[in-house]
Amino acid sequence: MTTTSSSSNNKGVVYIILAIYVLCTAIAVVLEPFINNLPCDTVASDVKFPNAFYIFDPCWDHQRYVQLMMLTRSECRFGRHMVMSVILGMAIGYERRSADRPAGK
């Protein structure tokens, strides 16, 4: 009997740790634009691209930061898009539910 409760306790601890990590990552993703002076150890190259509007910045796509929970800045931007999608989807769902209009009707 103790092995079943022990394994369920272990699962609970893992779920709590994962929830804390996801919460900390979401906070880092939202606060990333306000974090200034992130160091960059990557050496910039003189690569030329045919698109004149493309600016190659190795720190943006390849440099991972401890302050951002080991994410790159472009991953943080993508995470902000996901967070906003969830918030706006929840708002739309709440509005449809309060008006008693299920999806598809």
N, C-alpha and C positions, 0 to 999 in steps of 0.2 A: 504494500500500500504506500510506503514512503517513496518508492521510485516514481510512481505516477505524480505525486504532489511535488517531488523534487524536480521532475522534468517540466512540469507546468510552471514552477517558480523560476526555473532557468529561462523558459520562454518569456515570462513576464519581464524579467530583467533585460533580456535582449530587446524586447519591444520598447521598454522605457529608454534604453540607450539609443535606439534608432530614432525614437520620437524626439529626443533631445538633440540629436545630430541634425535631423531635418529642420527643427525649429531654429537652431543656430545658423544653419545654412541659409534659411529663408531670411533671417535677420541680416546676415552678411550680404546677401544678394540685394536686398532693398537699400541698405546703407552704403553700398559700394560707390555710388556717385559722390558721396560726401566725404569719402576717405581720400585725403590728399597725400601727395608725396610717397606713393608706392614705389619702392626701389626697382630698378630694372638692371639685371645682370646680363641680359642678352645683347650681343653686339649687333647693331644694325648693319644691313648690307646695302649695297648700291644696286639693287635689282630694279630694273625698269620694266614696267608693265604697259601693255597697249592702252589700258583704260586710264585716262588722265585723272579721273576722280578717285581712283583707288590709291589710298595711302598705306603703304606697308609699314606696319609697326609691330616688331616682333614681341614687344612687351604686352600688346593687346591680346594676341592669340596664343602665345606660347609660354608666357611667364606665369607660373602658379604662385599664389601668395598665401601665406599662413593666415593673414588677417581676413582673407576671403574664404576660409575653410578649404584651402587647396584648390580653388577654382581660378580660372583665368578671367580676365575682364570681359571677354566676349561671352563666356559661359554665364557670367553674372547678368549680362544684358539679356540673354535668352531666358534666364531664370526670372528676371523681372517681368518679361512678357508672359511667362507661364503664371506667375502670381497674379498679374492683372487679369488674365483670362479666367482664372478661377474666381476671383472676386466679382468680375462682371457677370460671369455665368451664374454665380449664386444670387446676385441681385435680380437677374432676369428670372431665374427660377422662383425666387421669393415673390416677385411681382405676379407671375402667372399663377402661383399657388394661392395667393391672397385673393385674386380675382376669380378663383375656381375655374381656370382655363388650362387644362392639362396640355402638354405638348402635342402638336398635331391636330389641334381643333381650332 
